[in-house]
């Protein structure tokens, strides 16, 4: 699986993070974080809960403002973008929230139409209905188009969240715990879906997860976040076989 994914990496730097810092009061979650992500690459970020993994990807998309460091996405310095330019940049980045973040008062159709209507400056291919149906076909849920989020299972909500994040054809997709709270079979289905869509659209992805199976199947590279830094990184095989005590303990605990 890894060899097949690697064929899509072309070496172009898409995300460059240098000495990123972020604290909430006295709680320092990112103190000197460095990461470079290349076009077509899938990077999985792992580590204990509450250490800043989600904060990291929210910084990338501009939802959280860093306290220091440099962060460039598509060779643009995020800290120097005005709101209009930041909104334009966000049309090129899909964000899959941990809880799917669907609007409960909207149907599935309306949830998927929302980003298309909001970003009118982005050229829309064809009519909204065709784009929504294509997005739902991609995740195998075209028959849910007129359902409300409350009528969907947890796994279906995750799929709809992925469909909505991809409807603008983003070049980068940021996944926040895409398999959390799902049963093993549904988690495997989501993992395969991520792989299929990455291959179909040649996206660059960062996946935040505790799911060992998801990391093994999707990652070109795993970054282990600890004490606010990229403590260690490498392939799944390199990390799972590493003799570092902290790394071994993490993988052992997650496998239980």
For each residue, the residues with C-beta under 8 A, 3 or more apart:
1: 4 5 195 217
2: 5 6 219 220 235 236
3: 6 7
4: 1 7
5: 1 2 8 42 195 198 199 218 220
6: 2 3 9 220
7: 3 4
8: 5 40 41 198 199 202
9: 6 38 39 40 41 220
10: 38 39 40
11: 38 39
12: 38 39
13: 16 36 37 38 39 75
14: 37 38 39 41 73 74 171 172 204
15: 35 36 37 60 71 72 73 172 204 206
16: 13 35 36 37 70 71 72 73
17: 20 33 34 35 36 60 69 70 71 72
18: 34 69 70 71
19: 32 33 34 68 69 70
20: 17 30 32 33 34 56 59 66 68 69 70 71
21: 28 30 31 32 33 66 67 68 69 228
22: 28 29 30 52 55 59 64 66 67
23: 26 27 28 29 30 31 67
24: 27 29
25:
26: 23
27: 23 24
28: 21 22 23 31 228
29: 22 23 24 51 52 55 228
30: 20 21 22 23 33 52 55 56 59 66 228
31: 21 23 28 227 228 229
32: 19 20 21 69 228 229
33: 17 19 20 21 30 52 56 69 225 228 229 230
34: 17 18 19 20 229 230
35: 15 16 17 43 223 230
36: 13 15 16 17
37: 13 14 15 16 41 43 204 206
38: 9 10 11 12 13 14 41 204
39: 9 10 11 12 13 14 171 204
40: 8 9 10 202 203 204
41: 8 9 14 37 38 204 205 220 221
42: 5 198 204 205 206 207 218 219 220 221
43: 35 37 205 206 207 219 220 221 222 223
44: 206 207 208 209 214 215 218 219 221 222 223
45: 53 56 57 206 207 208 209 222 223 225
46: 53 209 210 215 222 223 224 225 250
47: 51 53 224 225 226 231 250
48: 51 226 250
49: 210
50:
51: 29 47 48 225 226 227 228
52: 22 29 30 33 55 56 225 228
53: 45 46 47 56 57 208 225
54: 57 58 98 176 177 208
55: 22 29 30 52 58 59 64
56: 20 30 33 45 52 53 59 60 208 225
57: 45 53 54 60 61 95 174 176 206 208
58: 54 55 61 63 64
59: 20 22 30 55 56 62 63 64 65 66 71 78
60: 15 17 56 57 71 73 78 93 174 206
61: 57 58 90 93 95 174
62: 59 65 78 81 86 89 90
63: 58 59 95
64: 22 55 58 59
65: 59 62 79
66: 20 21 22 30 59 69 71 79
67: 21 22 23
68: 19 20 21
69: 17 18 19 20 21 32 33 66
70: 16 17 18 19 20 77 79
71: 15 16 17 18 20 59 60 66 77 78 79
72: 15 16 17 75 76 77 78
73: 14 15 16 60 76 78 89 93 172
74: 14 89 92 171
75: 13 72
76: 72 73 80 81 85 89
77: 70 71 72 80 81
78: 59 60 62 71 72 73 81 86 89
79: 65 66 70 71
80: 76 77
81: 62 76 77 78 85 86 89
82: 85 86
83: 86 87
84: 87 88
85: 76 81 82 88 89
86: 62 78 81 82 83 89 90
87: 83 84 90 91 119
88: 84 85 91 92 121
89: 62 73 74 76 78 81 85 86 92 93
90: 61 62 86 87 93
91: 87 88 119 121 122 168 170
92: 74 88 89 168 170 171 172
93: 60 61 73 89 90 170 171 172 173 174
94: 165 166 168 170 172 173 174 203
95: 57 61 63 165 173 174 176
96: 100 158 161 162 165 173 174 175 176 178
97: 100 101 161 176
98: 54 176 177 178 180
99:
100: 96 97 149 157 158 160 161
101: 97 161
102: 106 108 111 149 157 160 161 164
103: 106 110 111 114 149
104: 148 149 150
105:
106: 102 103 110 111 114 148 149
107: 110 111 145 146 147 148
108: 102 111 112 136 141 144 145 146 147 148 149 152 160
109: 112 113 129 132 145 146
110: 103 106 107 113 114
111: 102 103 106 107 108 114 149 160 164
112: 108 109 115 116 131 132 135 136 160 163 164 167
113: 109 110 116 117 128 132
114: 103 106 110 111 117 118 164
115: 112 118 119 164 167 168
116: 112 113 119 124 128 131 132 167 168
117: 113 114 120 128
118: 114 115
119: 87 91 115 116 122 168
120: 117 124
121: 88 91
122: 91 119 168
123:
124: 116 120 128 131
125: 131
126: 130 131
127: 130 131
128: 113 116 117 124 131 132
129: 109 132 133
130: 126 127 133 134
131: 112 116 124 125 126 127 128 134 135 167
132: 109 112 113 116 128 129 135 136 145 167
133: 129 130 136 137 142 145
134: 130 131 137 138
135: 112 131 132 138 139 163 164 166 167
136: 108 112 132 133 139 141 142 144 145 160 163
137: 133 134 140 142
138: 134 135 163 166 197 200
139: 135 136 159 160 162 163 193
140: 137 159 193
141: 108 136 144 156 159 160 163
142: 133 136 137 145
143:
144: 108 136 141 147 151 152 156 160
145: 107 108 109 132 133 136 142
146: 107 108 109
147: 107 108 144 151 152
148: 104 106 107 108 151 152
149: 100 102 103 104 106 108 111 152 157 160
150: 104
151: 144 147 148
152: 108 144 147 148 149 156 157 160
153: 156 157
154: 157 158 181 182 186
155: 158 159 182 183 186 189 190
156: 141 144 152 153 159 160
157: 100 102 149 152 153 154 160 161
158: 96 100 154 155 161 162 178 179 182 186 190
159: 139 140 141 155 156 162 163 190 193
160: 100 102 108 111 112 136 139 141 144 149 152 156 157 163 164
161: 96 97 100 101 102 157 158 164 165
162: 96 139 158 159 165 166 178 190 193 194 197
163: 112 135 136 138 139 141 159 160 166 167
164: 102 111 112 114 115 135 160 161 167
165: 94 95 96 161 162 170 173
166: 94 135 138 162 163 169 170 173 197 201 203
167: 112 115 116 131 132 135 163 164
168: 91 92 94 115 116 119 122
169: 166 201
170: 91 92 93 94 165 166 173 203
171: 14 39 74 92 93 203 204
172: 14 15 73 92 93 94 203 204 205 206
173: 93 94 95 96 165 166 170 197 198 203 204 205 206
174: 57 60 61 93 94 95 96 205 206 208
175: 96 178 194 205 206 207 208 209
176: 54 57 95 96 97 98 208
177: 54 98 180 208 209 210 211
178: 96 98 158 162 175 190 194 207 209 214
179: 158 182 186 187 190 191 209 211 214
180: 98 177 209 210 211
181: 154
182: 154 155 158 179 186 187 190
183: 155 186 187
184: 187 188
185: 188 189
186: 154 155 158 179 182 183 189 190
187: 179 182 183 184 190 191 211 213 214
188: 184 185 191 192 213
189: 155 185 186 192 193
190: 155 158 159 162 178 179 182 186 187 193 194 214
191: 179 187 188 194 195 211 213 214 217 218
192: 188 189 195 196 217
193: 139 140 159 162 189 190 196 197
194: 162 175 178 190 191 197 198 205 207 214 218
195: 1 5 191 192 198 199 217 218
196: 192 193 199 200
197: 138 162 166 173 193 194 200 201 203
198: 5 8 42 173 194 195 201 202 203 205 218
199: 5 8 195 196 202
200: 138 196 197
201: 166 169 197 198
202: 8 40 198 199
203: 40 94 166 170 171 172 173 197 198
204: 14 15 37 38 39 40 41 42 171 172 173
205: 41 42 43 172 173 174 175 194 198 218
206: 15 37 42 43 44 45 57 60 172 173 174 175
207: 42 43 44 45 175 178 194 214 215 218 219
208: 44 45 53 54 56 57 174 175 176 177
209: 44 45 46 175 177 178 179 180 214 215
210: 46 49 177 180 254
211: 177 179 180 187 191 214 215
212: 215 216 251 254 255
213: 187 188 191 216 217
214: 44 178 179 187 190 191 194 207 209 211 217 218
215: 44 46 207 209 211 212 218 219 222 236
216: 212 213 219 236
217: 1 191 192 195 213 214
218: 5 42 44 191 194 195 198 205 207 214 215
219: 2 42 43 44 207 215 216 222 235 236
220: 2 5 6 9 41 42 43 235
221: 41 42 43 44 233 234 235
222: 43 44 45 46 215 219 233 234 235 236 239
223: 35 43 44 45 46 230 232 233
224: 46 47 230 231 232 233 239 247 250
225: 33 45 46 47 51 52 53 56 228 229 230 231
226: 47 48 51 229 231 246
227: 31 51 231
228: 21 28 29 30 31 32 33 51 52 225
229: 31 32 33 34 225 226
230: 33 34 35 223 224 225 233
231: 47 224 225 226 227 246
232: 223 224 239 242 244 247
233: 221 222 223 224 230 239
234: 221 222 238 239 242
235: 2 219 220 221 222 238 239
236: 2 215 216 219 222 239 240
237: 240 241
238: 234 235 241 242
239: 222 224 232 233 234 235 236 242 247 251
240: 236 237 251
241: 237 238
242: 232 234 238 239 247 248
243: 248
244: 232 247 248
245: 248 249
246: 226 231 249 250
247: 224 232 239 242 244 250 251
248: 242 243 244 245 251 252
249: 245 246 252 253
250: 46 47 48 224 246 247 253 254
251: 212 239 240 247 248 254 255
252: 248 249 255 256
253: 249 250 256
254: 210 212 250 251
255: 212 251 252
256: 252 253
